Amino acid sequence: MDIKILVASHKDSPMPKDKMYLPVLVGADKNYNGQKGFQPDNQGNDISSKNPNYNELTAIYWAWKNLHNVDAIGLVHYRRLFSKGHARLLENVLTENQVIKMLEKAPVILPRKRHYFVETIKSHYIHSHYQEPLDVTREVIKKDFPDYLCSFDNVMKSRSAHMFNMFIMKTDYFDDYCEWLFSILNKVESKIDISEYSVQEARVFGYLSELLMDVWIQKNNVKYTECNWIQIGDRHLIKKAFGFIKRKLSSNVGKDETHY
């Protein structure tokens, strides 16, 4: 079984040694310094120039359009990877044999769900980001992908989700997912103006895509198995907790909340 797991990174970083991992330099259009052994995301059919707005999706798009004759494709991050264990060490990431065994159980592998006990997926999003893109996403789904609307609303009301745009999928599932995902994001992109967004908020299409994964999974009754994930290096937990409280108290992001 030929498997390629993209490791999205914007800089030189230590990488897993297993041959199935493919380091991808995201945003290579503006961020290429000859990183040895990295696949730039600006070769062939690509959207590398959109990396400030699409984040790791530029690596996913590159694989969708240019990576052929493989049986499964996945994406992890240079600091956040799948692992069978909990020790936050690069040596503990999934091996090719482990992935093959997991794909024998289900065609899709996802990270364990992240739980938001005090808020829904929707409220968590709008307390962290501008609400307009999320509302426009729902409008696009309602108009152009109406069969997905119920699943979208269900995901927004839930209190857990598969996050980080991390996955491993058999290729036919990957192709279907990318066709659907980028069709939606392209339409949303044409309907919103992000020219005044901060650098952080301009990453909007990457944020939206994290929520759309479960919509696609739920609507299509895709069988999946979950896997533990680890984060290499300092997780900055105190800083993240402070940021969460600050967003909850802020009157600038999420102040225009509406209900479906």
DRENDO-1510 file (C-alpha; in Angstrom, 1 decimal, always signed):
<recs>
REC; n; res; u; v; w
REC; 1; MET; +0.0; +0.0; +0.0 .
REC; 2; ASP; +1.5; +3.3; -1.1 .
REC; 3; ILE; +0.7; +6.0; +1.5 .
REC; 4; LYS; +1.8; +9.6; +1.6 .
REC; 5; ILE; +1.3; +11.7; +4.7 .
REC; 6; LEU; +2.0; +15.4; +4.1 .
REC; 7; VAL; +3.8; +17.2; +7.0 .
REC; 8; ALA; +2.9; +20.8; +6.6 .
REC; 9; SER; +5.5; +23.3; +7.7 .
REC; 10; HIS; +6.4; +26.9; +7.0 .
REC; 11; LYS; +10.1; +26.4; +8.0 .
REC; 12; ASP; +12.9; +23.9; +8.4 .
REC; 13; SER; +11.9; +21.5; +11.1 .
REC; 14; PRO; +12.7; +18.0; +12.3 .
REC; 15; MET; +10.6; +15.4; +10.4 .
REC; 16; PRO; +9.6; +11.8; +10.9 .
REC; 17; LYS; +11.9; +9.3; +9.4 .
REC; 18; ASP; +9.3; +6.9; +7.9 .
REC; 19; LYS; +9.3; +7.1; +4.1 .
REC; 20; MET; +5.5; +7.6; +4.0 .
REC; 21; TYR; +6.0; +11.1; +5.4 .
REC; 22; LEU; +6.4; +13.9; +2.9 .
REC; 23; PRO; +7.5; +17.3; +4.3 .
REC; 24; VAL; +5.6; +20.1; +2.4 .
REC; 25; LEU; +6.7; +23.7; +2.6 .
REC; 26; VAL; +3.5; +25.7; +2.7 .
REC; 27; GLY; +3.3; +29.2; +1.3 .
REC; 28; ALA; +6.4; +28.5; -0.9 .
REC; 29; ASP; +5.5; +31.3; -3.3 .
REC; 30; LYS; +6.7; +33.7; -0.6 .
REC; 31; ASN; +8.5; +31.5; +1.8 .
REC; 32; TYR; +11.0; +29.4; -0.2 .
REC; 33; ASN; +14.7; +29.3; +0.9 .
REC; 34; GLY; +15.6; +25.9; -0.6 .
REC; 35; GLN; +14.6; +23.7; +2.3 .
REC; 36; LYS; +16.3; +20.4; +1.6 .
REC; 37; GLY; +13.9; +17.5; +1.2 .
REC; 38; PHE; +10.8; +19.6; +1.3 .
REC; 39; GLN; +8.1; +19.5; -1.4 .
REC; 40; PRO; +7.2; +23.2; -2.2 .
REC; 41; ASP; +3.4; +23.7; -2.4 .
REC; 42; ASN; +3.9; +26.0; -5.5 .
REC; 43; GLN; +4.7; +23.4; -8.1 .
REC; 44; GLY; +2.2; +22.2; -10.6 .
REC; 45; ASN; -1.4; +23.1; -10.1 .
REC; 46; ASP; -1.4; +25.0; -6.8 .
REC; 47; ILE; -2.8; +27.7; -4.6 .
REC; 48; SER; +0.4; +28.5; -2.7 .
REC; 49; SER; -0.2; +32.3; -3.0 .
REC; 50; LYS; -3.3; +31.8; -0.9 .
REC; 51; ASN; -1.5; +30.3; +2.1 .
REC; 52; PRO; -2.0; +33.4; +4.3 .
REC; 53; ASN; -5.7; +32.7; +4.1 .
REC; 54; TYR; -5.8; +29.0; +3.5 .
REC; 55; ASN; -3.1; +27.8; +5.9 .
REC; 56; GLU; -2.2; +24.1; +5.5 .
REC; 57; LEU; -5.0; +23.7; +2.9 .
REC; 58; THR; -2.4; +24.8; +0.3 .
REC; 59; ALA; -0.6; +21.5; +1.0 .
REC; 60; ILE; -3.9; +19.6; +0.8 .
REC; 61; TYR; -4.7; +21.3; -2.5 .
REC; 62; TRP; -1.3; +20.5; -3.9 .
REC; 63; ALA; -1.6; +16.8; -3.1 .
REC; 64; TRP; -5.2; +16.7; -4.6 .
REC; 65; LYS; -4.0; +18.1; -7.9 .
REC; 66; ASN; -0.5; +16.8; -8.2 .
REC; 67; LEU; +0.0; +13.6; -6.1 .
REC; 68; HIS; -1.0; +10.6; -8.2 .
REC; 69; ASN; -0.9; +6.8; -8.0 .
REC; 70; VAL; -1.0; +6.6; -4.2 .
REC; 71; ASP; -3.5; +4.6; -2.2 .
REC; 72; ALA; -3.9; +6.9; +0.7 .
REC; 73; ILE; -3.1; +10.6; +1.5 .
REC; 74; GLY; -3.0; +12.3; +4.9 .
REC; 75; LEU; -2.0; +15.6; +6.5 .
REC; 76; VAL; -0.3; +16.4; +9.8 .
REC; 77; HIS; +1.7; +19.4; +11.0 .
REC; 78; TYR; +5.3; +19.7; +11.8 .
REC; 79; ARG; +4.5; +20.0; +15.5 .
REC; 80; ARG; +1.2; +18.1; +15.7 .
REC; 81; LEU; +1.2; +14.4; +14.5 .
REC; 82; PHE; -0.7; +11.2; +14.9 .
REC; 83; SER; +0.8; +8.7; +17.4 .
REC; 84; LYS; -0.3; +5.5; +19.1 .
REC; 85; GLY; +1.3; +6.7; +22.4 .
REC; 86; HIS; +1.2; +9.8; +24.4 .
REC; 87; ALA; +4.8; +10.7; +24.8 .
REC; 88; ARG; +5.4; +13.9; +22.9 .
REC; 89; LEU; +8.4; +12.6; +20.9 .
REC; 90; LEU; +8.9; +12.6; +17.1 .
REC; 91; GLU; +10.0; +9.0; +17.3 .
REC; 92; ASN; +6.5; +8.0; +18.5 .
REC; 93; VAL; +4.6; +9.1; +15.4 .
REC; 94; LEU; +2.5; +6.5; +13.5 .
REC; 95; THR; +4.5; +4.1; +11.3 .
REC; 96; GLU; +3.5; +2.9; +7.9 .
REC; 97; ASN; +2.5; -0.5; +9.2 .
REC; 98; GLN; +0.3; +1.0; +11.9 .
REC; 99; VAL; -1.5; +3.2; +9.3 .
REC; 100; ILE; -2.1; +0.2; +7.0 .
REC; 101; LYS; -3.7; -1.8; +9.9 .
REC; 102; MET; -5.9; +1.2; +10.8 .
REC; 103; LEU; -7.0; +1.7; +7.2 .
REC; 104; GLU; -8.1; -2.0; +7.1 .
REC; 105; LYS; -10.6; -1.1; +9.8 .
REC; 106; ALA; -11.9; +2.1; +8.1 .
REC; 107; PRO; -11.1; +4.2; +5.0 .
REC; 108; VAL; -10.5; +7.4; +7.1 .
REC; 109; ILE; -8.4; +8.1; +10.1 .
REC; 110; LEU; -9.1; +11.2; +12.2 .
REC; 111; PRO; -7.6; +12.7; +15.4 .
REC; 112; ARG; -9.6; +12.1; +18.6 .
REC; 113; LYS; -12.3; +14.7; +18.9 .
REC; 114; ARG; -11.7; +17.9; +20.8 .
REC; 115; HIS; -14.4; +18.6; +23.4 .
REC; 116; TYR; -15.8; +22.1; +24.2 .
REC; 117; PHE; -17.8; +21.4; +27.3 .
REC; 118; VAL; -18.9; +25.0; +28.0 .
REC; 119; GLU; -19.9; +26.0; +24.5 .
REC; 120; THR; -21.0; +24.7; +21.1 .
REC; 121; ILE; -18.8; +24.5; +18.0 .
REC; 122; LYS; -20.6; +27.6; +16.7 .
REC; 123; SER; -20.3; +29.7; +19.8 .
REC; 124; HIS; -16.6; +28.6; +20.2 .
REC; 125; TYR; -16.0; +29.8; +16.6 .
REC; 126; ILE; -17.7; +33.2; +16.9 .
REC; 127; HIS; -16.0; +33.9; +20.3 .
REC; 128; SER; -12.7; +33.3; +18.5 .
REC; 129; HIS; -13.3; +34.7; +15.0 .
REC; 130; TYR; -15.5; +37.0; +12.9 .
REC; 131; GLN; -18.9; +35.5; +12.5 .
REC; 132; GLU; -19.7; +36.7; +8.9 .
REC; 133; PRO; -17.6; +34.0; +7.2 .
REC; 134; LEU; -19.4; +31.3; +9.1 .
REC; 135; ASP; -22.8; +32.7; +8.2 .
REC; 136; VAL; -21.8; +33.0; +4.6 .
REC; 137; THR; -20.6; +29.3; +4.7 .
REC; 138; ARG; -24.0; +28.3; +5.8 .
REC; 139; GLU; -25.6; +30.3; +3.0 .
REC; 140; VAL; -23.4; +28.7; +0.4 .
REC; 141; ILE; -24.2; +25.2; +1.7 .
REC; 142; LYS; -27.9; +26.0; +1.8 .
REC; 143; LYS; -27.9; +27.3; -1.8 .
REC; 144; ASP; -25.4; +25.0; -3.5 .
REC; 145; PHE; -25.1; +21.9; -1.3 .
REC; 146; PRO; -28.6; +21.7; +0.4 .
REC; 147; ASP; -28.2; +18.0; +1.2 .
REC; 148; TYR; -25.4; +19.0; +3.7 .
REC; 149; LEU; -27.4; +21.7; +5.5 .
REC; 150; CYS; -28.8; +19.5; +8.2 .
REC; 151; SER; -25.4; +18.0; +8.9 .
REC; 152; PHE; -23.9; +21.5; +9.0 .
REC; 153; ASP; -26.4; +22.7; +11.6 .
REC; 154; ASN; -25.9; +19.5; +13.7 .
REC; 155; VAL; -22.2; +20.0; +13.8 .
REC; 156; MET; -22.6; +23.7; +14.8 .
REC; 157; LYS; -24.8; +22.7; +17.7 .
REC; 158; SER; -22.5; +19.9; +18.9 .
REC; 159; ARG; -19.8; +20.3; +21.6 .
REC; 160; SER; -17.0; +18.3; +20.0 .
REC; 161; ALA; -15.3; +18.1; +16.7 .
REC; 162; HIS; -12.4; +16.6; +14.8 .
REC; 163; MET; -10.0; +19.6; +14.5 .
REC; 164; PHE; -6.7; +20.7; +13.1 .
REC; 165; ASN; -7.4; +19.5; +9.4 .
REC; 166; MET; -5.5; +16.3; +10.3 .
REC; 167; PHE; -6.6; +13.1; +8.6 .
REC; 168; ILE; -5.5; +10.1; +6.6 .
REC; 169; MET; -7.9; +8.9; +3.8 .
REC; 170; LYS; -7.9; +6.4; +1.1 .
REC; 171; THR; -7.5; +8.3; -2.1 .
REC; 172; ASP; -11.1; +8.0; -3.5 .
REC; 173; TYR; -12.4; +9.5; -0.2 .
REC; 174; PHE; -9.7; +12.2; -0.3 .
REC; 175; ASP; -10.6; +13.2; -3.8 .
REC; 176; ASP; -14.3; +13.4; -2.9 .
REC; 177; TYR; -13.6; +15.4; +0.2 .
REC; 178; CYS; -11.3; +17.9; -1.6 .
REC; 179; GLU; -13.8; +18.4; -4.4 .
REC; 180; TRP; -16.5; +19.3; -1.9 .
REC; 181; LEU; -14.4; +21.3; +0.4 .
REC; 182; PHE; -12.7; +23.6; -2.1 .
REC; 183; SER; -16.0; +24.1; -4.0 .
REC; 184; ILE; -17.5; +25.6; -0.8 .
REC; 185; LEU; -14.5; +27.6; +0.2 .
REC; 186; ASN; -14.1; +29.1; -3.3 .
REC; 187; LYS; -17.7; +30.3; -3.2 .
REC; 188; VAL; -17.3; +31.7; +0.3 .
REC; 189; GLU; -14.1; +33.5; -0.7 .
REC; 190; SER; -16.0; +35.2; -3.6 .
REC; 191; LYS; -18.6; +36.5; -1.1 .
REC; 192; ILE; -16.7; +38.0; +1.7 .
REC; 193; ASP; -14.2; +40.9; +2.0 .
REC; 194; ILE; -11.2; +40.1; +4.2 .
REC; 195; SER; -9.0; +43.0; +3.1 .
REC; 196; GLU; -9.3; +44.6; +6.6 .
REC; 197; TYR; -8.9; +41.4; +8.6 .
REC; 198; SER; -5.8; +41.1; +10.8 .
REC; 199; VAL; -3.1; +38.6; +9.9 .
REC; 200; GLN; -4.6; +36.1; +12.3 .
REC; 201; GLU; -8.2; +36.5; +11.1 .
REC; 202; ALA; -7.2; +36.5; +7.5 .
REC; 203; ARG; -6.5; +32.7; +7.9 .
REC; 204; VAL; -10.2; +32.4; +7.8 .
REC; 205; PHE; -10.5; +29.6; +5.2 .
REC; 206; GLY; -8.3; +27.3; +7.2 .
REC; 207; TYR; -10.4; +27.9; +10.3 .
REC; 208; LEU; -13.7; +27.2; +8.4 .
REC; 209; SER; -12.3; +24.0; +6.9 .
REC; 210; GLU; -11.7; +22.6; +10.4 .
REC; 211; LEU; -15.5; +22.7; +11.0 .
REC; 212; LEU; -16.4; +21.3; +7.6 .
REC; 213; MET; -14.6; +18.0; +8.0 .
REC; 214; ASP; -17.3; +16.6; +10.3 .
REC; 215; VAL; -20.1; +18.0; +8.1 .
REC; 216; TRP; -18.7; +15.9; +5.2 .
REC; 217; ILE; -18.2; +12.9; +7.4 .
REC; 218; GLN; -21.7; +13.0; +8.9 .
REC; 219; LYS; -23.6; +13.6; +5.7 .
REC; 220; ASN; -21.9; +10.8; +3.8 .
REC; 221; ASN; -21.9; +8.3; +6.7 .
REC; 222; VAL; -18.1; +7.9; +6.3 .
REC; 223; LYS; -16.7; +5.2; +8.4 .
REC; 224; TYR; -13.7; +6.4; +10.3 .
REC; 225; THR; -11.4; +5.4; +13.1 .
REC; 226; GLU; -9.8; +7.8; +15.6 .
REC; 227; CYS; -6.2; +8.1; +16.6 .
REC; 228; ASN; -4.3; +9.8; +19.4 .
REC; 229; TRP; -2.3; +12.8; +18.4 .
REC; 230; ILE; +0.7; +14.5; +20.0 .
REC; 231; GLN; +2.1; +18.0; +19.9 .
REC; 232; ILE; +5.9; +18.3; +19.8 .
REC; 233; GLY; +7.5; +21.0; +21.9 .
REC; 234; ASP; +5.9; +23.6; +24.3 .
REC; 235; ARG; +2.1; +23.7; +24.1 .
REC; 236; HIS; +1.8; +27.1; +25.7 .
REC; 237; LEU; -1.2; +26.0; +27.7 .
REC; 238; ILE; -1.3; +29.0; +30.0 .
REC; 239; LYS; -1.1; +31.4; +27.1 .
REC; 240; LYS; -3.9; +29.5; +25.3 .
REC; 241; ALA; -6.1; +29.6; +28.4 .
REC; 242; PHE; -5.6; +33.3; +28.8 .
REC; 243; GLY; -6.4; +33.8; +25.1 .
REC; 244; PHE; -9.6; +31.8; +25.5 .
REC; 245; ILE; -10.8; +33.9; +28.4 .
REC; 246; LYS; -9.9; +37.1; +26.6 .
REC; 247; ARG; -11.9; +36.1; +23.6 .
REC; 248; LYS; -14.9; +35.2; +25.7 .
REC; 249; LEU; -14.9; +38.7; +27.3 .
REC; 250; SER; -14.1; +40.6; +24.1 .
REC; 251; SER; -16.9; +42.7; +22.6 .
REC; 252; ASN; -15.2; +42.8; +19.2 .
REC; 253; VAL; -15.3; +39.2; +17.9 .
REC; 254; GLY; -18.6; +37.5; +17.9 .
REC; 255; LYS; -20.7; +40.5; +19.0 .
REC; 256; ASP; -23.1; +40.1; +16.0 .
REC; 257; GLU; -24.2; +36.6; +17.0 .
REC; 258; THR; -27.4; +35.3; +15.4 .
REC; 259; HIS; -29.1; +32.0; +15.6 .
REC; 260; TYR; -30.0; +29.5; +12.9 .
</recs>
